[in-house]
Amino acid sequence: MTQVPDFRSDLDTAQEWVAGLMDVVRADQLGDPTPCTDFDVQALLEHQNAIPGKIAAVAGGDNPRDLPFRVEVATDTLAEDYRARTRAAMTAWDDDDLLTATLTAPWGPAPGGIAVGGFLMETLAHGWDLAVATGQDAEADPALVAKAQSVAEQALTEDSRGSGMPFGHRVEPREGAGPTERFAAFLGRSRP
């Protein structure tokens, strides 16, 4: 039997990277576009703040698709609120048995450890979106990115890319792009 990976500490670290990005988002940037063409900065922040609830729902055996895709955020306590949400979400994953249990991930039934890997991938991708949109350093820890890239390479097929899907077709990264930007390009994102 193949061992299910444990991405919990990686997801926790990725969420803290995103919280650090949120710490410096300015109110005048909320209407700015992001590389994720479905969202401006405000909508992206609302989506990012909905993800921890979905992470906790998966751990609790619930269907994360029953939760909102976006939640309202208070821009004056943005990072603080996100950190509280992510702490609660990660606490829901304290039981190691959840990693091998078949749970309902956003895309359907999966071992819990794989679901956490999917959330790692999403967190880093949207962190890159936020960093690019707000003019911040868009490179996360390369070790985290390598893990998310591995998940993406195993999970994404051509059928899961394109119009109406969460991920676009691969794009060529800019020359000299770092690991996070190359990962984003793999997911179909590019700098505006």
VENBEL-V781913 format. One line per field, one symbol per residue. phi: phi as a letter, one per 40 degrees, with the letter a starting at -180 (. if undefined). A space follows every 50 residues. Layout:
phi->???
This chain:
phi->.ccccbcccccdccccdcdcccdbccdccccccbccccbccdcccccdcc cdcccccdccgccccccccbbcbcccbdccccccccccccccbccdcccb ccbccdchcaddccccccccdcccccccdccccbgbccbcddcccccccc ccccccbcccbhdgbcbccdbccccgccdccccccdcgbacc
